[in-house]
Amino acid sequence: MRSASTSVLTGLLYTTGLVLFGALLATLLLSFTSMREGSLPYFTYIINAIALLVGGFVTGKRCGGKGWYYGGLTGFSYFLLILLIGFLGFDAPMQWGTFLFLLGAFGVAALGGILGVNSANSSQKPKNFKPRR
């Protein structure tokens, strides 16, 4: 069981790395295929959801407990990072969609954290483990 702060930071790094990889993939698809820019928002939602799920999973697996909490904290940290970049870099205003993104990021990363904790707990069981009835 590792400290919560390093686990959340690791999950945030995984999330950010996957989003950057997804952005590169989207750029290549736009450049070299017949994909239109109109489908790009859906593609970015999918990339963000997968990245948040994986980041929450990594956080939950590393923490070993309270997966929804630490996974959700990873999603909240990612939301703050995106909000900071959007506000400082692009002068993006706060809107209702921003708060929906917060709820979605928290929820998806919390689900990933739950799955990560359960996968960590199932891999630590002994080979001859028999649950009680």
Sequence and secondary structure as in RCSB ss.txt:
>XXXX:A:sequence
MRSASTSVLTGLLYTTGLVLFGALLATLLLSFTSMREGSLPYFTYIINAIALLVGGFVTGKRCGGKGWYYGGLTG
FSYFLLILLIGFLGFDAPMQWGTFLFLLGAFGVAALGGILGVNSANSSQKPKNFKPRR
>XXXX:A:secstr
   HHHHHHHHHHHHHHHHHHHHHHHHHHHHHSS  GGGHHHHHHHHHHHHHHHHHHHHHHHH S HHHHHHHHH
HHHHHHHHHHHHHHH     HHHHHHHHHHHHHHHHHHHHHHHHHHHHTS TT     
